[in-house]
Amino acid sequence: MKIDLAHTKDPLIGWNIQVKAVAGKGERISAVRISVNGFDVLDKKVDSPADQWQTELSQKGQFPGENEARVTVTDEKGSETRAVDLWW
């Protein structure tokens, strides 16, 4: 499983967080969980297990100091793959 996780500064205020997951050979994506700064912002079961999944989240507000996005992707067998993005 490969996860691409990145953030960009929103020109108005806050951050945009981009997530893309691509299943490896013999894998299918069945669930995705995303948290930002310790708060769950998405917990989604994929209706039909997929080869890839992506989304973009907009976080509004000023978040001084360290910021963190965490993604956990679960495959059909229950194996989890994680990614973390940190920024200030």
C-alpha positions, 0 to 999 in steps of 0.5 A: 500500500502506498500513501501520498500525504501532503499539505498546502497553505490555503491562501485565505486561512488554514491548510489543505491536506491532500491524501491519495492511497494506492493499493499494491498487488493483491491488496484492496482498500477497505477503510481510511481514517484521517486525523489532524492535530489529534482530532479525527476528521474522517473515518470512512469504510470504502463501500466497494474495496478499491484499488485507489482512493483520494480526497482533499480536506480543508482545515480552516483557522490559525494553528500556531506551532506544530501541526500533524496529519495522520492517515491510516489505510486498511486493506481487506485483510485488516492490515494497516498502512500509516503515513504522517505529515508534520509542519509548523 
